[in-house]
Amino acid sequence: MLPILQKKIRLEVLSLYKYQLQSLDFLINGFCMKLFRTTDIHVVAECQAYFGLNFDLPSVQLASAVLNFWTDIIVVRHLVVKLMYVYLSLYFYSISKTAHA
């Protein structure tokens, strides 16, 4: 993916495989498992929520960022089309006025 419309170079500009995303998720979950001394992911999730560590995993953040990226592309594309329509309408209107004058 290209870093179009991104203010900072972040995770969403990388093309990651599923196993690479899982490794990033495991890094976070593994750290929390050691921190809370448990291997149960449900206990880890509860402890994260209790201690205010309820952040999205990198795979979830990436999916959200990619969705936002494509939404921005669609919005910009729509804006460009709309501007072209207004410009061409004004252009043809001015041509029709000069042709009748």
C-alpha positions in Angstrom: 0.0 0.0 0.0 1.1 3.5 -0.6 1.3 6.1 2.2 -1.2 8.4 0.4 -3.1 10.8 2.7 -1.1 9.7 5.7 0.5 12.3 7.9 2.8 9.9 9.6 4.4 6.6 8.4 2.7 4.0 10.5 1.8 0.4 10.4 -0.9 0.8 7.7 1.6 1.7 5.0 3.2 -1.7 5.3 2.1 -4.8 3.5 2.0 -7.4 6.3 1.2 -11.1 6.0 -1.3 -12.6 8.4 1.4 -14.5 10.4 3.3 -11.2 10.9 0.2 -9.5 12.3 -0.3 -12.5 14.6 3.3 -12.2 15.8 2.6 -8.5 16.7 -0.6 -9.5 18.5 1.3 -12.3 20.3 4.0 -9.8 21.4 1.3 -7.7 23.2 -0.6 -10.7 24.6 2.7 -12.5 25.6 3.9 -9.5 27.5 0.5 -9.2 29.3 0.5 -13.0 30.1 3.9 -12.6 31.8 2.9 -9.4 33.5 -0.3 -11.0 35.0 1.3 -14.4 35.4 -1.4 -16.4 33.5 -1.8 -18.3 30.3 -5.5 -17.8 30.0 -6.2 -15.1 27.3 -9.6 -14.4 28.9 -8.0 -13.5 32.2 -5.4 -11.4 30.4 -8.3 -9.5 28.7 -10.0 -8.9 32.0 -6.8 -7.7 33.6 -6.1 -5.4 30.7 -9.5 -3.9 31.0 -9.2 -3.6 34.8 -5.8 -1.8 34.7 -6.8 0.4 31.8 -4.7 -1.5 29.2 -7.7 -2.0 27.0 -6.2 -1.0 23.7 -6.7 -2.6 20.3 -4.2 -5.2 19.1 -2.1 -4.3 16.1 -4.2 -6.5 13.8 -7.4 -4.6 14.8 -5.6 -1.2 14.5 -4.4 -2.1 11.1 -7.8 -3.2 9.9 -9.3 0.1 11.1 -6.5 2.2 9.6 -6.9 0.5 6.2 -10.6 1.1 6.3 -10.0 4.8 7.1 -7.4 5.0 4.4 -9.8 3.7 1.7 -12.6 5.9 3.0 -10.3 8.9 2.6 -9.5 7.9 -0.9 -13.2 7.6 -1.8 -14.0 11.0 -0.2 -11.1 12.7 -2.1 -12.1 11.0 -5.4 -15.7 12.1 -4.9 -14.5 15.7 -4.2 -12.4 15.7 -7.3 -15.3 14.5 -9.4 -17.6 17.1 -7.9 -15.0 19.9 -8.6 -14.6 18.8 -12.2 -18.4 18.8 -12.6 -18.7 22.3 -11.3 -15.7 23.5 -13.4 -17.0 21.9 -16.6 -20.5 23.2 -16.0 -19.2 26.8 -15.6 -17.0 26.3 -18.6 -19.8 25.1 -20.9 -22.1 27.8 -19.5 -19.6 30.5 -20.4 -19.1 29.0 -23.9 -22.9 28.9 -24.5 -23.2 32.5 -23.4 -20.4 33.7 -25.7 -21.8 31.7 -28.6 -25.2 33.4 -28.3 -23.7 36.9 -27.9 
